[in-house]
Amino acid sequence: SFFVSMLSLVLALVLGVLLALWIHMLTKGAAYILQLLVLIPWVTSMIVAAMLWKWIFQDDTGLLNYLLSLFGVGNVGFLTDKTIAIYTLVFVMTWRVIGYVMIQVLAGLKAIPVEYEEAAEIDGANKWQMFWRVRFPLLKTPMALSAIIVGLSNLNNLNVPLTLLAGGPGTSTMVVAIEIYRMSFTSYHFGESSALSIVLCLVNFLLTIFYMKAVKYKLTGGRFLLRLLAALAFLAILIVNLAPFVWGLLTSLKPARELMVYPPKFVGFSPSVEHYATVFAGTFSTATLNSIIYSVASIVVGILCAILAAYALTRYVFK
C-alpha cells in the first residue's frame, strides 16, 4: 500500500507541476485544450477508468500487447506478472490524479503577483532561478494540499486496485483497502476488518500531520526543437488520456460476437447500438437519477460546510 501510494504520489506531483508550468506558458486556446485533456482522468469514474485500462492491458486480447506484437515484442504480463503488475497499478493510479495536482499548482501559479516575477527579471534571474526562488516557495501551499489529498486518496483507494488487479497475481498488488474489503465481505471477519480500518484511519491521521509539519510555508500575498518536444509531449498526453475512452467507445459499438476477437478490430466491424439499447432498457434512468441526486446534494452540503469552516479559520488567530 505504501509503495504504490507514495510512488504514485511522487510521480503525480512531478508530472503535475511540469504540466502546470507548461500550461502557464501557453496561449489561452492551447492551454484550455491541454487542461481539458489532463483533467479527463480525474473527473472519470474510477471503476470505469480501471475497467478500460484492464481491457487494454489484457494478455491475450489486450490492445497494448497487440500493438507491441507489431514491433516483434512478445506478450507482456501487465496484469499477470508479479513484478510488472504493481507498476501497472502505479501507472493507472498516477494517471488518475495528475490532473488534480496540475489544476492545484496552476491555480497557485496564477495567484503569484506579477510584480514578484518582474522584480526577479530586473535582478537578472534566469528561468531556473525564477522557478526555484520565486515560484516554488509560493507553490508550497497548493503542493502540500495536493500531496495530502493525493496521498490519502491513493492509500484509501479500493476501486482501482480491486477492479484492475483484485490484489493479484497472488498477493503482489494486495493493498490495505482490498484486505479490509475481503475480510468484511468475503470472510465475514467483521472484527478484524474493523480493527484494520481503525489502523488505516490512524495512519491517515499521522500522514496528514507529517505532511503539514514537513512542508513549512508562510503565505505572502519559439525554438524549433522546443516546439517539436512540446508537440510530441502534447501528442503523448492526447494518446494516453484519450486511449481508454476511444477504445471503450469502439467496444461499445461492436456487436457482441466481435468483442473478444483477436487481433482487436479498430475498423471494419459493423457498428451496433445493441449494448446501448440493453442499458437504457434496464435500470439506467433510476441509477442516473440517484447519481444526480446524491452528487448535487453532496456538492451543496460540501460547499456549505467548506464556507462555514473557511470563515471560522479566517477568524481564528494561529500562534
GUTIKE-415171 format. One record per residue (C-alpha): x, z, y; residue number from 1; residue in three letters. Coordinates in Angstrom, 1 decimal. Each point is the difference from the previous one (the first is absolute). Layout:
! residues N
+--------+--------+--------+-----+---------+
:     px :     pz :     py : num : residuo :
+--------+--------+--------+-----+---------+
:      X :      Z :      Y : NUM :     Ala :
...
+--------+--------+--------+-----+---------+
! end
This chain:
! residues 319
+--------+--------+--------+-----+---------+
:     px :     pz :     py : num : residuo :
+--------+--------+--------+-----+---------+
:    0.0 :    0.0 :    0.0 :   1 :     Ser :
:    2.7 :    1.0 :    2.5 :   2 :     Phe :
:    2.2 :   -3.1 :   -0.9 :   3 :     Phe :
:   -2.9 :   -2.4 :    0.5 :   4 :     Val :
:   -1.3 :    1.7 :    3.1 :   5 :     Ser :
:    3.3 :    0.5 :    1.8 :   6 :     Met :
:    1.4 :   -3.5 :   -0.8 :   7 :     Leu :
:   -3.2 :   -1.6 :    1.1 :   8 :     Ser :
:    0.0 :    2.1 :    3.2 :   9 :     Leu :
:    3.6 :   -1.0 :    0.9 :  10 :     Val :
:   -0.7 :   -3.7 :   -0.6 :  11 :     Leu :
:   -3.2 :    0.1 :    1.9 :  12 :     Ala :
:    1.6 :    1.8 :    3.0 :  13 :     Leu :
:    2.9 :   -2.4 :    0.2 :  14 :     Val :
:   -2.1 :   -3.2 :   -0.4 :  15 :     Leu :
:   -2.8 :    1.4 :    2.2 :  16 :     Gly :
:    2.5 :    0.7 :    2.8 :  17 :     Val :
:    1.7 :   -3.4 :   -0.3 :  18 :     Leu :
:   -3.4 :   -1.8 :    0.0 :  19 :     Leu :
:   -1.1 :    2.0 :    3.0 :  20 :     Ala :
:    3.1 :   -0.9 :    2.0 :  21 :     Leu :
:   -0.4 :   -3.6 :   -1.0 :  22 :     Trp :
:   -3.7 :   -0.1 :    1.1 :  23 :     Ile :
:    0.9 :    1.8 :    3.2 :  24 :     His :
:    2.2 :   -3.0 :    0.9 :  25 :     Met :
:   -2.5 :   -2.7 :   -0.9 :  26 :     Leu :
:   -2.5 :   -1.8 :    2.3 :  27 :     Thr :
:   -3.6 :    1.1 :   -0.2 :  28 :     Lys :
:   -1.3 :   -2.7 :   -2.4 :  29 :     Gly :
:    2.8 :    0.4 :   -2.6 :  30 :     Ala :
:   -0.1 :    3.8 :    0.4 :  31 :     Ala :
:   -3.7 :    0.2 :   -0.8 :  32 :     Tyr :
:    0.3 :   -2.3 :   -3.1 :  33 :     Ile :
:    3.0 :    2.0 :   -1.4 :  34 :     Leu :
:   -1.8 :    3.3 :    0.7 :  35 :     Gln :
:   -3.1 :   -1.3 :   -1.9 :  36 :     Leu :
:    2.1 :   -1.1 :   -3.0 :  37 :     Leu :
:    1.9 :    3.3 :   -0.2 :  38 :     Val :
:   -3.2 :    2.1 :    0.4 :  39 :     Leu :
:   -2.0 :   -1.8 :   -2.7 :  40 :     Ile :
:    1.4 :    2.2 :   -2.9 :  41 :     Pro :
:   -0.7 :    3.2 :    1.9 :  42 :     Trp :
:   -3.7 :   -0.8 :    0.5 :  43 :     Val :
:   -0.5 :   -1.3 :   -3.5 :  44 :     Thr :
:   -1.5 :    2.2 :   -2.7 :  45 :     Ser :
:    2.8 :    1.5 :   -2.0 :  46 :     Met :
:   -1.6 :   -0.7 :   -3.4 :  47 :     Ile :
:   -0.7 :   -3.7 :    1.0 :  48 :     Val :
:    3.6 :   -0.5 :    1.1 :  49 :     Ala :
:    1.4 :    1.7 :   -3.1 :  50 :     Ala :
:   -2.2 :   -2.1 :   -2.3 :  51 :     Met :
:    1.1 :   -3.2 :    1.8 :  52 :     Leu :
:    3.7 :    0.9 :   -0.3 :  53 :     Trp :
:   -0.5 :    1.0 :   -3.7 :  54 :     Lys :
:   -1.4 :   -3.4 :   -0.7 :  55 :     Trp :
:    3.0 :   -1.6 :    1.8 :  56 :     Ile :
:    2.6 :    2.2 :   -1.9 :  57 :     Phe :
:   -1.5 :   -0.6 :   -3.5 :  58 :     Gln :
:    2.6 :   -1.0 :   -2.6 :  59 :     Asp :
:   -1.8 :   -2.8 :   -1.8 :  60 :     Asp :
:   -2.6 :   -1.3 :    2.5 :  61 :     Thr :
:    1.5 :    1.3 :    3.3 :  62 :     Gly :
:    0.6 :   -2.3 :    2.9 :  63 :     Leu :
:    3.4 :    1.4 :    0.8 :  64 :     Leu :
:    1.4 :   -0.5 :   -3.5 :  65 :     Asn :
:   -1.4 :   -3.5 :    0.0 :  66 :     Tyr :
:    1.8 :   -0.8 :    3.3 :  67 :     Leu :
:    3.2 :    1.6 :   -1.3 :  68 :     Leu :
:   -0.2 :   -2.1 :   -3.2 :  69 :     Ser :
:    0.1 :   -3.2 :    2.2 :  70 :     Leu :
:    3.6 :    1.1 :    0.9 :  71 :     Phe :
:    0.9 :    0.7 :   -3.6 :  72 :     Gly :
:   -0.4 :    3.8 :    0.2 :  73 :     Val :
:   -1.6 :    1.6 :   -3.1 :  74 :     Gly :
:   -2.9 :    2.4 :    0.1 :  75 :     Asn :
:    0.8 :    3.1 :    2.1 :  76 :     Val :
:   -1.8 :    3.2 :   -1.1 :  77 :     Gly :
:   -1.2 :    1.0 :    3.5 :  78 :     Phe :
:   -2.6 :    2.2 :   -1.6 :  79 :     Leu :
:    1.4 :    0.6 :   -3.5 :  80 :     Thr :
:    3.7 :    0.7 :    0.6 :  81 :     Asp :
:    0.7 :    3.7 :    0.6 :  82 :     Lys :
:    2.8 :   -0.7 :    2.5 :  83 :     Thr :
:   -1.8 :   -2.7 :    1.9 :  84 :     Ile :
:   -3.5 :    1.4 :    0.0 :  85 :     Ala :
:    0.8 :    2.9 :    2.4 :  86 :     Ile :
:    1.4 :   -2.4 :    2.5 :  87 :     Tyr :
:   -3.1 :   -2.2 :   -0.3 :  88 :     Thr :
:   -2.0 :    3.1 :    0.9 :  89 :     Leu :
:    2.3 :    0.8 :    2.9 :  90 :     Val :
:   -0.4 :   -3.6 :    1.3 :  91 :     Phe :
:   -3.8 :    0.0 :   -0.1 :  92 :     Val :
:   -0.2 :    3.5 :    1.7 :  93 :     Met :
:    2.5 :   -1.1 :    2.7 :  94 :     Thr :
:   -1.9 :   -3.3 :    0.5 :  95 :     Trp :
:   -3.1 :    2.0 :    0.6 :  96 :     Arg :
:    1.3 :    2.3 :    2.8 :  97 :     Val :
:    2.4 :   -2.1 :    2.0 :  98 :     Ile :
:   -2.8 :   -1.1 :    2.3 :  99 :     Gly :
:   -0.8 :    3.6 :    0.9 : 100 :     Tyr :
:    3.6 :    0.8 :    0.9 : 101 :     Val :
:    0.3 :   -3.2 :    1.9 : 102 :     Met :
:   -3.1 :    0.7 :    2.2 : 103 :     Ile :
:    1.0 :    3.6 :    0.7 : 104 :     Gln :
:    3.6 :   -1.0 :    1.1 : 105 :     Val :
:   -1.3 :   -3.0 :    1.9 : 106 :     Leu :
:   -2.4 :    2.3 :    1.9 : 107 :     Ala :
:    3.0 :    2.2 :    0.8 : 108 :     Gly :
:    2.0 :   -3.0 :    1.3 : 109 :     Leu :
:   -2.8 :   -1.1 :    2.2 : 110 :     Lys :
:   -0.2 :    3.5 :    1.5 : 111 :     Ala :
:    3.7 :    0.1 :    1.1 : 112 :     Ile :
:    0.2 :   -0.3 :    3.8 : 113 :     Pro :
:    1.5 :   -3.3 :    1.1 : 114 :     Val :
:    2.1 :    1.9 :    2.5 : 115 :     Glu :
:    2.1 :    1.6 :   -2.8 : 116 :     Tyr :
:    1.0 :   -3.3 :   -1.5 : 117 :     Glu :
:    0.7 :   -1.6 :    3.4 : 118 :     Glu :
:    2.2 :    3.0 :    0.9 : 119 :     Ala :
:    1.9 :   -0.4 :   -3.3 : 120 :     Ala :
:    0.5 :   -3.8 :    0.7 : 121 :     Glu :
:    1.4 :    0.8 :    3.4 : 122 :     Ile :
:    2.4 :    2.4 :   -1.6 : 123 :     Asp :
:    1.2 :   -2.8 :   -2.2 : 124 :     Gly :
:   -1.6 :    1.1 :   -3.3 : 125 :     Ala :
:    0.0 :   -2.6 :   -2.8 : 126 :     Asn :
:   -2.9 :   -0.5 :   -2.4 : 127 :     Lys :
:    1.3 :    2.6 :   -2.5 : 128 :     Trp :
:    0.6 :    2.6 :    2.7 : 129 :     Gln :
:   -3.4 :   -0.8 :    1.4 : 130 :     Met :
:   -1.7 :    0.8 :   -3.3 : 131 :     Phe :
:    2.1 :    2.9 :   -1.1 : 132 :     Trp :
:    0.3 :    1.9 :    3.3 : 133 :     Arg :
:   -3.3 :   -1.0 :    1.7 : 134 :     Val :
:   -2.6 :   -1.1 :   -2.4 : 135 :     Arg :
:    0.8 :    2.0 :   -3.2 : 136 :     Phe :
:   -0.1 :    3.5 :    1.7 : 137 :     Pro :
:   -3.5 :   -0.9 :    1.4 : 138 :     Leu :
:   -1.1 :   -1.4 :   -3.4 : 139 :     Leu :
:    0.6 :    3.3 :   -1.9 : 140 :     Lys :
:   -3.6 :    1.1 :    0.5 : 141 :     Thr :
:   -1.7 :   -3.1 :   -1.5 : 142 :     Pro :
:    2.7 :   -0.2 :   -2.7 : 143 :     Met :
:   -0.5 :    3.7 :   -0.9 : 144 :     Ala :
:   -3.8 :   -0.6 :   -0.2 : 145 :     Leu :
:    0.5 :   -3.0 :   -2.2 : 146 :     Ser :
:    2.3 :    1.8 :   -2.3 : 147 :     Ala :
:   -2.4 :    2.9 :   -0.4 : 148 :     Ile :
:   -3.1 :   -2.2 :   -0.6 : 149 :     Ile :
:    1.8 :   -2.6 :   -2.3 : 150 :     Val :
:    2.0 :    2.6 :   -1.9 : 151 :     Gly :
:   -3.1 :    2.1 :   -0.8 : 152 :     Leu :
:   -2.1 :   -3.1 :   -0.7 : 153 :     Ser :
:    2.5 :   -1.2 :   -2.5 : 154 :     Asn :
:    0.4 :    3.4 :   -1.6 : 155 :     Leu :
:   -3.8 :    0.4 :   -0.5 : 156 :     Asn :
:   -0.8 :   -3.6 :   -0.7 : 157 :     Asn :
:   -1.9 :   -0.4 :   -3.3 : 158 :     Leu :
:   -1.7 :   -3.3 :    0.4 : 159 :     Asn :
:    3.1 :   -2.3 :    0.1 : 160 :     Val :
:    2.1 :    1.6 :   -2.8 : 161 :     Pro :
:   -3.1 :    0.4 :   -2.3 : 162 :     Leu :
:   -1.3 :   -3.5 :    0.5 : 163 :     Thr :
:    3.4 :   -1.7 :    0.0 : 164 :     Leu :
:    1.8 :    1.7 :   -2.9 : 165 :     Leu :
:   -2.0 :    3.1 :   -1.1 : 166 :     Ala :
:    3.2 :    1.9 :   -0.3 : 167 :     Gly :
:    1.5 :   -2.4 :   -2.5 : 168 :     Gly :
:    1.9 :   -1.5 :   -1.6 : 169 :     Pro :
:    0.3 :    3.3 :   -1.9 : 170 :     Gly :
:    0.3 :    2.6 :    2.8 : 171 :     Thr :
:    2.4 :   -1.9 :    2.2 : 172 :     Ser :
:   -2.4 :   -0.3 :    2.9 : 173 :     Thr :
:   -1.9 :    3.3 :   -0.6 : 174 :     Met :
:   -0.6 :    1.7 :    3.4 : 175 :     Val :
:   -1.6 :    3.3 :    0.7 : 176 :     Val :
:   -3.3 :   -1.4 :    1.1 : 177 :     Ala :
:   -0.4 :   -1.9 :   -3.3 : 178 :     Ile :
:    0.9 :    3.2 :   -1.9 : 179 :     Glu :
:   -2.6 :    1.9 :    1.8 : 180 :     Ile :
:   -2.6 :   -2.7 :   -0.7 : 181 :     Tyr :
:    0.8 :   -0.1 :   -3.7 : 182 :     Arg :
:   -0.1 :    3.8 :   -0.3 : 183 :     Met :
:   -3.4 :    0.1 :    1.6 : 184 :     Ser :
:   -1.8 :   -3.0 :   -1.3 : 185 :     Phe :
:    1.7 :   -0.9 :   -3.2 : 186 :     Thr :
:    1.1 :    3.3 :   -1.5 : 187 :     Ser :
:   -2.5 :    2.1 :    1.9 : 188 :     Tyr :
:    2.6 :    2.7 :    0.7 : 189 :     His :
:   -1.5 :    1.0 :    3.3 : 190 :     Phe :
:    2.0 :    3.1 :    0.3 : 191 :     Gly :
:    3.4 :   -1.7 :   -0.3 : 192 :     Glu :
:   -1.2 :   -2.9 :    2.3 : 193 :     Ser :
:   -1.1 :    2.5 :    2.6 : 194 :     Ser :
:    3.3 :    1.8 :   -0.1 : 195 :     Ala :
:    2.0 :   -3.3 :    0.3 : 196 :     Leu :
:   -2.3 :   -0.9 :    2.9 : 197 :     Ser :
:    0.8 :    3.2 :    1.8 : 198 :     Ile :
:    3.7 :   -0.6 :   -0.6 : 199 :     Val :
:   -0.3 :   -3.5 :    1.5 : 200 :     Leu :
:   -1.9 :    1.4 :    3.0 : 201 :     Cys :
:    2.9 :    2.5 :    0.6 : 202 :     Leu :
:    2.5 :   -2.8 :   -0.3 : 203 :     Val :
:   -2.0 :   -2.0 :    2.6 : 204 :     Asn :
:    0.1 :    3.0 :    2.3 : 205 :     Phe :
:    3.7 :    0.5 :   -0.3 : 206 :     Leu :
:    0.8 :   -3.7 :    0.5 : 207 :     Leu :
:   -2.1 :    0.0 :    3.2 : 208 :     Thr :
:    2.0 :    3.0 :    1.3 : 209 :     Ile :
:    3.3 :   -1.7 :   -1.0 : 210 :     Phe :
:   -0.9 :   -3.2 :    1.8 : 211 :     Tyr :
:   -0.9 :    1.9 :    3.2 : 212 :     Met :
:    3.1 :    2.1 :   -0.1 : 213 :     Lys :
:    2.3 :   -2.8 :   -0.9 : 214 :     Ala :
:   -1.2 :   -2.3 :    2.9 : 215 :     Val :
:    0.7 :    2.0 :    3.1 : 216 :     Lys :
:   -1.4 :   -1.9 :    2.9 : 217 :     Tyr :
:   -0.8 :    0.5 :    3.7 : 218 :     Lys :
:   -2.7 :   -2.0 :    1.7 : 219 :     Leu :
:    1.0 :   -1.7 :    3.2 : 220 :     Thr :
:   -2.4 :   -1.8 :    1.9 : 221 :     Gly :
:    9.5 :  -29.9 :   -8.3 : 222 :     Gly :
:    2.7 :   -0.6 :   -2.2 : 223 :     Arg :
:   -0.6 :   -2.4 :   -2.9 : 224 :     Phe :
:    1.4 :    2.4 :   -2.7 : 225 :     Leu :
:   -2.1 :    2.9 :    1.3 : 226 :     Leu :
:   -3.1 :   -2.2 :    0.1 : 227 :     Arg :
:    0.7 :   -1.2 :   -3.5 : 228 :     Leu :
:    0.4 :    3.5 :   -1.3 : 229 :     Leu :
:   -3.2 :    1.0 :    1.9 : 230 :     Ala :
:   -1.9 :   -2.9 :   -1.6 : 231 :     Ala :
:    1.2 :    0.9 :   -3.5 : 232 :     Leu :
:   -0.9 :    3.7 :    0.5 : 233 :     Ala :
:   -3.4 :   -1.0 :    1.3 : 234 :     Phe :
:   -0.5 :   -2.3 :   -3.0 : 235 :     Leu :
:    1.1 :    2.8 :   -2.4 : 236 :     Ala :
:   -2.5 :    2.4 :    1.6 : 237 :     Ile :
:   -2.7 :   -2.7 :   -0.2 : 238 :     Leu :
:    0.6 :   -0.6 :   -3.7 : 239 :     Ile :
:    0.4 :    3.6 :   -1.1 : 240 :     Val :
:   -3.0 :    1.4 :    2.0 : 241 :     Asn :
:   -2.4 :   -2.9 :   -0.8 : 242 :     Leu :
:    1.0 :   -0.8 :   -3.6 : 243 :     Ala :
:   -2.2 :    2.5 :   -1.8 : 244 :     Pro :
:   -3.0 :   -0.9 :    2.1 : 245 :     Phe :
:    0.4 :   -3.7 :   -0.4 : 246 :     Val :
:    0.5 :    0.5 :   -3.7 : 247 :     Trp :
:   -3.1 :    2.2 :   -0.1 : 248 :     Gly :
:   -2.1 :   -2.6 :    1.8 : 249 :     Leu :
:    1.1 :   -2.7 :   -2.4 : 250 :     Leu :
:   -0.7 :    2.2 :   -3.0 : 251 :     Thr :
:   -3.5 :    0.8 :    1.3 : 252 :     Ser :
:   -0.8 :   -3.7 :    0.2 : 253 :     Leu :
:    1.2 :   -0.8 :   -3.5 : 254 :     Lys :
:   -2.5 :   -0.3 :   -2.9 : 255 :     Pro :
:    0.2 :    2.9 :   -2.5 : 256 :     Ala :
:    1.6 :   -2.3 :   -2.7 : 257 :     Arg :
:    3.0 :   -0.8 :    2.3 : 258 :     Glu :
:    0.8 :    3.5 :    1.2 : 259 :     Leu :
:    2.7 :    0.7 :   -2.6 : 260 :     Met :
:    1.4 :   -3.6 :   -0.3 : 261 :     Val :
:    3.8 :   -0.1 :    0.0 : 262 :     Tyr :
:    1.7 :   -1.5 :    1.9 : 263 :     Pro :
:   -2.3 :    1.1 :    2.7 : 264 :     Pro :
:   -1.8 :   -2.7 :    2.0 : 265 :     Lys :
:    0.2 :   -0.2 :    3.7 : 266 :     Phe :
:   -2.0 :   -3.2 :    0.3 : 267 :     Val :
:   -1.7 :   -2.3 :   -2.5 : 268 :     Gly :
:   -2.7 :    2.4 :   -1.0 : 269 :     Phe :
:   -3.7 :   -0.3 :    0.6 : 270 :     Ser :
:   -0.9 :    2.6 :    2.7 : 271 :     Pro :
:   -2.9 :    2.3 :   -1.0 : 272 :     Ser :
:   -2.0 :    2.7 :    1.8 : 273 :     Val :
:   -1.2 :    1.6 :   -3.2 : 274 :     Glu :
:    2.0 :    3.1 :    0.5 : 275 :     His :
:   -1.5 :    0.5 :    3.5 : 276 :     Tyr :
:   -3.5 :   -0.6 :   -1.4 : 277 :     Ala :
:    0.6 :    2.7 :   -2.5 : 278 :     Thr :
:    1.3 :    2.4 :    2.6 : 279 :     Val :
:   -2.8 :   -0.5 :    2.4 : 280 :     Phe :
:   -2.6 :    0.2 :   -2.7 : 281 :     Ala :
:    1.2 :    3.5 :   -0.9 : 282 :     Gly :
:    0.4 :    3.1 :    2.1 : 283 :     Thr :
:    2.0 :   -1.6 :    2.7 : 284 :     Phe :
:   -2.5 :    0.7 :    2.8 : 285 :     Ser :
:   -0.4 :    3.6 :   -0.8 : 286 :     Thr :
:    3.8 :    0.5 :   -0.4 : 287 :     Ala :
:    0.6 :   -1.8 :    3.3 : 288 :     Thr :
:   -2.6 :    2.1 :    1.9 : 289 :     Leu :
:    1.5 :    3.2 :   -1.4 : 290 :     Asn :
:    3.5 :   -1.1 :    1.0 : 291 :     Ser :
:   -1.2 :   -0.8 :    3.6 : 292 :     Ile :
:   -1.8 :    3.4 :    0.3 : 293 :     Ile :
:    2.9 :    2.2 :   -1.2 : 294 :     Tyr :
:    2.6 :   -2.1 :    1.9 : 295 :     Ser :
:   -1.9 :    0.2 :    3.3 : 296 :     Val :
:   -0.9 :    3.6 :   -0.5 : 297 :     Ala :
:    3.6 :    1.0 :   -0.8 : 298 :     Ser :
:    1.3 :   -2.0 :    3.0 : 299 :     Ile :
:   -2.4 :    1.7 :    2.4 : 300 :     Val :
:    0.7 :    3.5 :   -1.4 : 301 :     Val :
:    3.7 :   -0.7 :    0.0 : 302 :     Gly :
:    0.0 :   -1.1 :    3.6 : 303 :     Ile :
:   -2.0 :    2.9 :    1.2 : 304 :     Leu :
:    2.2 :    2.5 :   -1.8 : 305 :     Cys :
:    3.1 :   -1.7 :    1.3 : 306 :     Ala :
:   -1.2 :    0.1 :    3.6 : 307 :     Ile :
:   -0.8 :    3.7 :   -0.3 : 308 :     Leu :
:    3.4 :    0.7 :   -1.7 : 309 :     Ala :
:    1.9 :   -2.1 :    2.6 : 310 :     Ala :
:   -1.8 :    1.8 :    2.9 : 311 :     Tyr :
:    0.9 :    3.4 :   -1.6 : 312 :     Ala :
:    3.6 :   -0.9 :   -0.4 : 313 :     Leu :
:    0.4 :   -1.3 :    3.5 : 314 :     Thr :
:   -1.3 :    3.4 :    1.3 : 315 :     Arg :
:    2.4 :    2.0 :   -2.2 : 316 :     Tyr :
:    3.4 :    0.8 :    1.4 : 317 :     Val :
:    2.6 :   -0.4 :   -2.7 : 318 :     Phe :
:    3.1 :    2.3 :    0.2 : 319 :     Lys :
+--------+--------+--------+-----+---------+
! end
